Amino acid sequence: MKKWGCLFLLLLCLCLTYIYIGPFFEPKADLPNVEVQEYDQHENDKAGDGRTSESVQIDLTKDQIYQGNLLLVNSEYPVDRESIKSDVVNLFKHNELVKGYGLLDNDTYLSEDIARKFSDMIAAAEKEGVSNFFITSGFRDFDEQRVLYQEKGSAYALPPGYSEHNLGLSLDVGTTQMKMAEAPEGEWIEKNAWKYGFILRYPEDKADVTGINYEPWHIRYVGLPHSAIMKENNFVLEEYLDYLKEKKKVSAKVDGQKYTVSYYAFSENTTINIAENHEYEISGNNMDGVIVTVYE
């Protein structure tokens, strides 16, 4: 009887521990459900250009290298003026875009499209009890970046044209509580931003790749499935674009939606063939080619 009594007490303690502390091994719910298939490049070459009687042919132009959500901006690849988002607005004058978060000042600019996507993400965070967000910085034009660089110096700012803030795709997110590195808001973004197409652009363990020290407040929009593939593989944007350039084509399934992502180096008379009735997006990489994402 003593043996059964001890066993009962042990089970009771385990149950109470689970209730008050939680399970010993929580599932990694913050990680994406991504399946990636890498194509054999030799087989790709044998398959030809993929043209069928039911495909749409698209002629690539050089200016497409500098447009889209996957543009790489760093010390080697500056912002082309044609790359700047055309829908940048003053958020203070568009209350319908500012939902669930605050603004540090009245001159906060951002792409209207990105602001809507950010609001959707913040609404999801609020449902999970994380709600003290505000934007500290959004889009900055070259003149504003120049002034910031002159005032702060190279240790705290980048020269005009070399900051992602000059694109309209990036923003700095703060919290009313504490530093983002320690705040629930910072933790939530690091775990969940990928679900809404955003990435933490400068992670703590990737400073040697990005050339920028850890910035838990700086997020960047790249869109799905790219944010999910990057999260799954612990890629920063530099690594992801190199990965696509090496593989040429990958197929990814994210939460049931299938995508095919292909890299094309630009040359004169480059054409792309996409099956009819498929949605697609084209983004340049700001270097030498474009990435075509097909929704299947």
C-alpha positions in Angstrom: 0.0 0.0 0.0 2.9 2.3 0.8 4.2 1.9 -2.8 0.8 2.8 -4.3 0.5 5.8 -1.9 3.9 7.1 -3.0 3.0 6.7 -6.6 -0.3 8.5 -6.1 1.6 11.4 -4.4 4.1 11.6 -7.2 1.3 11.7 -9.9 -0.5 14.4 -7.9 2.7 16.5 -7.7 3.2 16.2 -11.4 -0.4 17.2 -12.2 -0.1 20.3 -9.9 3.2 21.2 -11.5 1.6 21.0 -14.9 -1.3 23.2 -13.9 0.7 25.9 -12.2 3.8 25.9 -14.2 2.9 24.4 -17.5 4.1 21.4 -19.5 7.7 20.4 -19.4 8.1 20.4 -23.2 5.9 23.0 -24.8 5.5 22.6 -28.6 7.2 25.3 -30.6 4.0 26.9 -31.8 5.9 30.0 -32.9 7.7 28.0 -35.7 6.1 27.9 -39.1 4.7 24.8 -40.6 6.8 24.9 -43.8 7.6 22.1 -46.2 10.3 23.1 -48.7 11.2 21.1 -51.8 14.5 21.9 -53.5 14.6 21.2 -57.2 17.4 19.4 -58.9 19.0 22.1 -61.1 20.1 19.5 -63.7 16.5 18.4 -64.1 15.4 22.0 -64.3 17.8 22.6 -67.1 16.6 19.5 -69.0 12.9 20.6 -68.6 13.5 23.7 -70.8 11.8 27.0 -70.3 8.5 25.5 -68.9 6.4 27.0 -71.7 3.1 25.4 -72.3 0.1 26.3 -74.5 -1.6 27.5 -71.3 1.1 29.7 -69.9 1.6 33.4 -69.7 4.8 34.9 -71.0 6.3 37.8 -69.2 9.2 39.9 -70.5 11.6 41.0 -67.7 12.9 44.6 -67.8 15.9 45.9 -65.9 13.9 48.3 -63.7 12.2 45.2 -62.1 15.5 44.4 -60.4 14.9 47.5 -58.2 11.2 47.0 -57.4 9.4 44.8 -54.9 9.4 43.5 -51.3 12.6 41.5 -51.4 15.1 44.2 -52.2 18.4 43.9 -50.4 19.6 47.1 -48.9 22.9 47.2 -47.0 26.4 48.7 -47.2 26.9 47.2 -50.7 23.5 47.7 -52.2 22.0 51.2 -51.8 18.4 52.2 -52.4 17.6 53.1 -55.9 15.2 56.0 -56.1 12.8 53.8 -58.2 12.7 51.3 -55.3 10.9 53.6 -52.9 7.3 52.6 -52.2 4.9 54.9 -54.0 2.2 54.8 -51.4 4.1 56.4 -48.5 1.8 58.5 -46.3 1.9 60.4 -43.0 0.3 58.0 -40.6 -0.8 60.8 -38.2 -3.1 62.1 -41.0 -4.5 58.6 -41.6 -6.2 57.5 -38.4 -7.8 54.6 -40.2 -4.3 53.0 -40.6 -3.3 53.5 -37.0 -5.1 50.7 -35.1 -3.9 49.2 -31.9 -0.6 51.1 -31.6 0.7 54.6 -31.1 3.0 57.0 -32.9 6.1 58.5 -31.4 5.6 61.8 -33.3 3.3 63.4 -35.8 5.7 63.0 -38.7 5.7 59.2 -39.0 5.6 58.0 -42.6 5.1 54.5 -43.9 3.8 52.7 -47.0 0.0 52.6 -46.7 0.0 48.9 -47.7 2.7 48.0 -45.1 0.8 50.0 -42.4 -2.3 47.9 -43.0 -0.4 44.7 -42.7 1.3 46.0 -39.5 -2.1 46.8 -38.1 -3.3 43.3 -38.8 -0.3 41.9 -37.0 -0.8 44.1 -34.0 -4.5 43.1 -33.8 -3.3 39.5 -33.5 -0.9 40.4 -30.8 -3.6 42.2 -28.9 -5.8 39.1 -28.9 -2.9 37.4 -27.1 -2.7 40.1 -24.4 0.3 41.9 -25.9 -0.8 45.5 -26.8 1.7 48.2 -25.8 3.2 48.9 -29.3 4.1 52.2 -31.0 6.1 53.1 -34.1 9.2 55.1 -33.3 10.3 55.5 -36.9 9.0 54.5 -40.4 10.0 55.8 -43.8 12.7 58.4 -44.0 13.6 60.2 -47.2 17.3 60.8 -48.2 17.4 64.3 -46.7 16.1 63.1 -43.3 18.5 60.2 -43.4 21.4 62.6 -44.1 20.5 64.8 -41.2 20.2 61.8 -38.9 23.5 60.5 -40.1 25.2 63.8 -39.4 23.7 64.1 -36.0 24.2 60.5 -34.8 27.3 59.4 -36.7 28.1 56.1 -38.2 27.8 54.2 -34.9 24.0 54.9 -34.7 22.9 55.7 -38.2 23.5 54.8 -41.9 24.3 57.2 -44.7 21.4 58.3 -46.9 20.4 55.6 -49.4 21.9 52.8 -47.3 19.1 52.4 -44.8 16.1 50.2 -45.2 14.1 53.1 -43.8 14.6 54.8 -47.1 12.5 52.1 -48.9 9.2 52.4 -47.0 9.2 48.6 -46.2 10.8 48.9 -42.7 9.8 50.4 -39.4 11.1 50.6 -35.8 8.7 49.3 -33.2 8.8 50.4 -29.5 6.8 49.6 -26.4 5.5 51.8 -23.6 6.8 49.3 -21.1 10.5 48.8 -21.4 13.3 48.1 -23.9 12.2 45.9 -26.8 14.9 43.3 -26.0 13.2 42.7 -22.6 9.6 43.5 -23.4 6.7 41.0 -24.1 6.2 43.0 -27.3 9.7 42.4 -28.5 9.4 38.7 -27.7 6.1 38.4 -29.5 7.4 40.0 -32.7 10.5 37.8 -32.8 8.3 34.7 -32.5 5.3 35.7 -34.6 6.1 38.4 -37.1 6.8 35.8 -39.9 3.1 34.8 -39.9 2.2 38.3 -41.2 5.1 38.6 -43.7 7.5 40.5 -41.5 11.0 39.6 -40.4 13.3 40.8 -37.6 15.9 42.2 -39.9 18.9 42.4 -37.6 18.8 39.3 -35.2 21.3 39.0 -32.4 23.2 36.1 -33.9 23.5 37.5 -37.5 25.5 40.7 -37.0 28.4 39.1 -38.9 26.1 38.6 -41.9 24.1 41.8 -41.9 26.8 44.1 -40.7 24.4 45.6 -38.2 24.2 44.9 -34.5 21.2 43.4 -32.9 18.1 45.6 -33.3 15.0 44.0 -31.7 12.9 46.9 -32.8 13.6 47.0 -36.5 11.2 44.9 -38.6 10.9 44.6 -42.4 8.2 43.3 -44.7 9.1 40.6 -47.2 5.8 38.7 -47.5 4.8 35.1 -47.4 6.2 32.5 -48.0 9.5 34.2 -47.7 9.2 35.2 -44.1 8.2 31.6 -43.2 11.1 30.0 -45.1 13.5 32.5 -43.5 12.1 31.7 -40.0 12.3 28.0 -40.6 15.9 28.1 -41.8 17.1 30.9 -39.5 18.0 33.0 -42.6 18.4 36.7 -42.7 17.7 38.4 -46.0 21.2 38.2 -47.3 21.3 34.5 -46.7 17.8 33.9 -48.2 18.6 35.7 -51.4 21.9 33.7 -51.7 19.9 30.5 -51.1 17.5 31.3 -53.9 20.3 32.2 -56.2 21.9 28.9 -55.6 18.8 26.7 -55.8 17.1 28.6 -58.6 13.8 27.2 -57.7 12.1 25.9 -54.5 8.5 24.8 -53.8 7.1 25.7 -50.3 3.9 24.8 -48.6 3.0 27.1 -45.7 0.0 26.1 -43.6 -1.6 24.4 -46.6 -0.9 27.1 -49.2 1.7 26.0 -51.9 4.1 28.4 -53.5 6.8 28.1 -56.1 9.7 30.6 -55.7 12.1 31.0 -58.6 15.2 33.2 -59.1 16.0 34.6 -62.5 19.3 36.4 -63.3 18.5 39.3 -65.5 19.8 39.5 -69.0 18.4 41.2 -72.2 15.4 39.4 -73.6 14.7 37.4 -70.4 11.2 35.9 -70.4 9.3 34.1 -67.7 6.5 31.6 -68.3 3.7 31.2 -65.7 0.8 28.9 -65.9 -2.5 30.6 -66.6 -4.9 31.3 -63.7 -2.1 31.4 -61.1 -1.5 34.5 -59.0 2.1 35.6 -58.9 4.4 38.3 -57.6 7.7 39.6 -59.0 10.3 41.2 -56.9 13.8 42.3 -57.7 16.7 41.6 -55.3 18.4 45.0 -55.9 21.4 43.2 -57.2 21.2 41.2 -60.4 17.8 39.5 -60.9 14.3 38.9 -59.8 12.4 36.4 -57.6 9.1 35.2 -59.0 6.6 33.8 -56.4 3.7 31.8 -57.8 0.6 30.9 -55.7 -0.6 27.4 -56.6 
